[in-house]
């Protein structure tokens, strides 16, 4: 299906689809002129109710909600992961329309990166550990695209899901370093009935892999329950053993970290928030999850 760009003059009654920066800037000028506060939900599409919950938060807090759908090649360190990333533009547009999104921005790669983005960010420890260690360049690519999208959309607030906990910290750091005006709003994880965190990647799981994946949220709950009476290192070893004993699952990591710095912690100290973060493959599909344990 070929989506035609539409006139911004119809706002706010019809969802506008913009494919170019020129179109989004026209809408932006219009909205600024009307003194509207723009809420922004950046996504890579293959939308689910987790994304829609971000959109709802934006609609509550802002006058106009812009959602972007852009599968950002720069944040995929594994090209086969990029190739298999789910793309469902028609279903996405329908969901956004039903949820009352005002503007959808669906740019091409050339529109976002007319020339290669060579910027290298340094966020200290936060982008080097956990997913930063397992997916080299991933957070640099995220910072590149999110800063570019912020520059185009110029949002008042931007909404991100806490399933990508490390990403939220990275983006907050980026906003601080670049002295951007946007406020980052972190929204709770939405889960399926069996506890699996909602993710676009869940659609890629086979029936068996999906069944095995339900162990991931159970592991997180177990980590929290055990943390009241066992050393964190022992819990980690026990849970890694449980995961890796399942023939369909393989853990990249299960870590207990300081929730602000992402430094690993071995004990829970008063006044310090500890978060358990995991990255576990079910088959070829990598699933991340996290849970505050105190
Ligand atoms: O979380 C995502 O879907 C992506 O990392 C984001 C923030 C849209 C940047 O491509």
Boltz pocket constraint, residues with backbone or C-beta under 6 A from the ligand:
constraints:
  - pocket:
      binder: B
      contacts: [[A, 42], [A, 43], [A, 44], [A, 70], [A, 72], [A, 75], [A, 142], [A, 145], [A, 146], [A, 164], [A, 167]]
      max_distance: 6.0
